Amino acid sequence: MLIPCVRFFIFVILFCVVYEASAAERPKRIKNAVVSNPVPVVIPVTILSIIPAQSEPGSKVVLSGSGFGELASIYLGSTEIATRVTNASQAEFTVPQHLETGLYALYLKRSDGITGKSYNFTVIPVRPVLISLQPATISSCAVGKEREITARGKKFGESSLLYFNGSVLSSSLISPEYISFSVPNVSGGLHQVQVKNSPENSSVPLAISVETKPEIGQITVENEHVNFYEISITGKNFTQNSSVYVDGRQIGGRGGLDMAEREKLIYMDCTKLIYQRHPYSPVNKDFRLQVVNPGGEGSQVITVTAP
């Protein structure tokens, strides 16, 4: 009987040892544990795009990215610029008018003081806009104020230069919308006008027309003599080598009747010619008269009733 008892006692001892070992391996419950506050996660400011990457003063620029928050400021160099944040991933600002052209470091600073990475941003000169020339056509023989042109547009400044056929021409700034200049003595035809605020920043060119085609405004009979009288032809764009064609017969100019012959054409100025006519009869009749310049440009044909 002793042996079974010993066996039972040994079994009990082994069971207790195994139970305590397994209990030691089981996780213990922690009562009334104190949980510390988690460390706040800082959301960085990230700029993914700047559109456009260069702009002129007064232009709007849009930034896209993340972490902009609700309030933020944009910096161009040391200049803080008011910024409108539309959401945490988009913001926009306007390039200040007073900023000089050049390269600036652009970065966004959130209201909590967190600043994003800086990027290069170029402020370019304001591009002038040329809308119209008033007038756009002048006579080749215009003088004084008749040659003055007003260029209308936008974004003109003290540094704006007016170019006529690719060369700088003296001009006067009236306002940011108007520049005046005088057309130089040039050949007839179309000529190009541009405004530049810098060598690489110019307006779209416009054309001004210098007319050389003669035009008759009025014909009057003047200064009657014994055997001839004078016809005064007034208009514009007459030259020293202009001719008059009377019923197809050329008077004056190159290849016309010689000054030594009876009928003559006298050049007074760009606006007036005198035609000395020797009629073979004192009776009035109709004849056709036209002024033609050396290049072949001719005026309208006028019917005159005179001896």
Steps between C-alpha positions, in 0.01 A plus 500: 500500500797728557600505140168635361505777757849602401401503138201723571711741703756528222221567246358783710842662534562483124156645422564800725839568346361489143203722592721767656733497199215544253345772712830689499498499120144639471473885461409677817211743515593861577255672724451878492769555227579865419507570118727795398393757230625409147756726331315726245576430135623812311360516147767648271438775246549356153485697173452285191438764232530876445298631205645700337861460613573856388270796477481878486387731781124503540455142377336216693701189592348169620680248724393138536624251758405392851516612861416865430258517790229764523722809521837552337728761348715488191847649505695623200841554647437708812169639375192354669199483270137460598384156395156350442488133597205337324563166674790322664640406160466824301594864553526807280661843519562807285853613419541847658523793260806645671721193462796547269572243232730216594527157664338446842479215752133407536374309803178458699477557876204355682326682787656258753846609388579192291685599181525300183791456262594803289485507119629736234249751365578764236331838490510610137450851358145605429416422137350806330187469289461708184135532398482769233673791329305823461509586215624185329553678165673828421590684183861491387501878487348548846696749711514600867209378706361319197775240552423443868365156590349380827563136590222358719555192712571379853788458743718782366755639746791739539737235364284425193666558165321546168654328198437616143613247239718331761678813623433704813304816425462797732160488671309650792320302769157654558361231732521121548257481205639759258834582334541769235763525226562672168545299180842570344545580134480157344397352169140417432350168599453304822729552798518301824447642850572313827528584869759323715540502878822299466700364206326161518158621610311678225148559379350357187600736212246717323530660157475864406444596138676794334297587191672629187207473260405849378152625575324799348290699740399800289564652157445872441573742214725788605712782358377543145756655264489612135558161343499259793350450842595301807318203645569446870501135607490448876513167682777291652799280422621704202872488420741714300493236226121457491326528165149598398328310226252710303285281279788251499772753416780525758595845626810542719692235687742261339419447138234771491493822303817701553486816709603694191180404323180693543316287757672458833452332838644684799557321831411726793513250785370158598143629499490728195582496129449779242410395147556780247258431218507664155153450347456512125146632548328715765199271492456274803532131449536191715836328545623231734790565740701263719816538711753216472812456716836363374429154644187472286246569774219712367228710654134476416404642160321837519290651223571872463290750307717788377634651172 
